[in-house]
Amino acid sequence: MQGQAAANAAGYANGLVFSPLELTLMSIAFTILGGIIIGVVSRYISSSRYVSKAECEARHKHDCQYNAETSRQIEALKQQQTRVQEKSDEKIHIIFRMVRGLVVYSEISPENKEKILNARGRDA
């Protein structure tokens, strides 16, 4: 009774007094326990965000096929654009020759005709 009265007088309820060694051991135990709990919970929460190696390889294979197909489409478009440009150049060359023909028979002074006809486009 006298020990409990002394503990109450010192401000401790129920007489629980821990030595520094006990406090240190309890804090270490709580830290380890808390770390384990946090590790398990974070593993459980984040486990759905990771993909397996098989899924990763399948996605990589799909991406490689998609990239190859896209590259083939780009090359086809480049070739098509080249053909369109060549046809356009041919049409412009025809128009250029027609305009030169009109200049020859138009009523322009010979100096202006010479200047226009000597202007360099593609040679006729």
C-alpha positions as CSV (number, residue, x, y, z in Angstrom):
1,M,0.0,0.0,0.0
2,Q,2.8,2.3,0.8
3,G,4.4,1.8,-2.7
4,Q,1.2,2.5,-4.4
5,A,0.7,5.7,-2.4
6,A,4.2,6.8,-3.4
7,A,3.5,6.0,-7.1
8,N,0.2,8.0,-7.0
9,A,2.0,10.8,-5.2
10,A,4.6,10.9,-8.0
11,G,1.8,11.1,-10.6
12,Y,1.8,7.6,-12.0
13,A,-1.6,5.9,-12.4
14,N,-1.8,2.2,-11.5
15,G,1.8,2.2,-10.5
16,L,3.3,1.5,-14.0
17,V,6.9,2.7,-13.9
18,F,9.3,1.6,-16.7
19,S,13.0,1.8,-16.6
20,P,14.9,3.4,-19.5
21,L,15.9,0.0,-20.8
22,E,12.3,-1.2,-20.9
23,L,11.2,2.0,-22.6
24,T,13.9,1.5,-25.2
25,L,13.0,-2.1,-25.8
26,M,9.3,-1.3,-26.1
27,S,10.0,1.5,-28.6
28,I,12.2,-0.8,-30.7
29,A,9.4,-3.5,-30.6
30,F,6.7,-0.9,-31.7
31,T,8.9,0.4,-34.5
32,I,9.5,-3.1,-35.9
33,L,5.9,-4.0,-35.5
34,G,4.8,-0.8,-37.2
35,G,7.3,-1.3,-40.0
36,I,6.0,-4.8,-40.6
37,I,2.4,-3.6,-40.6
38,I,3.1,-0.8,-43.0
39,G,5.1,-3.1,-45.3
40,V,2.3,-5.6,-45.5
41,V,-0.3,-3.0,-46.1
42,S,1.7,-1.1,-48.8
43,R,2.5,-4.4,-50.5
44,Y,-1.2,-5.3,-50.5
45,I,-2.2,-1.9,-51.9
46,S,0.5,-1.7,-54.6
47,S,0.5,-5.3,-55.7
48,S,-2.2,-4.6,-58.3
49,R,-0.2,-1.9,-59.9
50,Y,2.7,-4.1,-61.0
51,V,2.6,-6.4,-64.1
52,S,4.1,-9.8,-64.3
53,K,7.1,-10.5,-66.6
54,A,4.9,-12.4,-69.0
55,E,2.5,-9.4,-69.2
56,C,5.4,-7.1,-69.7
57,E,6.9,-9.2,-72.5
58,A,3.4,-9.5,-74.2
59,R,3.0,-5.7,-74.1
60,H,6.5,-5.2,-75.4
61,K,5.9,-7.6,-78.3
62,H,2.6,-5.8,-79.1
63,D,4.3,-2.4,-79.0
64,C,7.1,-3.6,-81.3
65,Q,4.5,-4.9,-83.8
66,Y,2.6,-1.7,-83.6
67,N,5.7,0.3,-84.2
68,A,6.7,-1.8,-87.1
69,E,3.3,-1.4,-88.7
70,T,3.4,2.3,-88.1
71,S,6.8,2.6,-89.7
72,R,5.5,0.7,-92.8
73,Q,2.5,3.0,-93.1
74,I,4.8,6.1,-92.8
75,E,7.1,4.7,-95.6
76,A,4.1,4.0,-97.8
77,L,2.8,7.6,-97.2
78,K,6.3,9.0,-98.1
79,Q,6.4,7.0,-101.3
80,Q,2.9,8.2,-102.2
81,Q,3.9,11.8,-101.5
82,T,6.9,11.4,-103.7
83,R,4.7,10.2,-106.6
84,V,2.3,13.0,-106.1
85,Q,5.2,15.5,-106.0
86,E,6.6,14.1,-109.3
87,K,3.2,14.3,-111.0
88,S,2.9,17.9,-109.8
89,D,6.3,18.8,-111.1
90,E,5.4,17.3,-114.5
91,K,2.2,19.4,-114.6
92,I,4.1,22.6,-113.6
93,H,6.7,21.9,-116.3
94,I,3.9,21.5,-119.0
95,I,2.3,24.8,-117.9
96,F,5.8,26.5,-117.9
97,R,6.3,25.3,-121.5
98,M,2.8,26.5,-122.5
99,V,3.4,29.9,-121.1
100,R,6.7,30.2,-122.9
101,G,4.9,29.3,-126.1
102,L,2.3,32.1,-125.4
103,V,5.1,34.6,-124.8
104,V,6.7,33.8,-128.2
105,Y,3.5,34.7,-130.1
106,S,2.3,37.6,-127.9
107,E,2.7,41.2,-128.7
108,I,5.5,42.0,-126.3
109,S,8.6,44.0,-127.2
110,P,11.5,41.7,-128.2
111,E,13.6,42.8,-125.2
112,N,10.8,41.7,-122.8
113,K,10.3,38.5,-124.7
114,E,14.0,37.7,-124.5
115,K,14.0,38.5,-120.7
116,I,11.0,36.3,-120.1
117,L,12.2,33.4,-122.3
118,N,15.7,33.4,-120.8
119,A,14.3,33.2,-117.2
120,R,15.4,29.9,-115.9
121,G,12.8,27.3,-114.8
122,R,13.3,23.8,-115.9
123,D,14.7,23.7,-119.4
124,A,12.1,22.9,-122.1
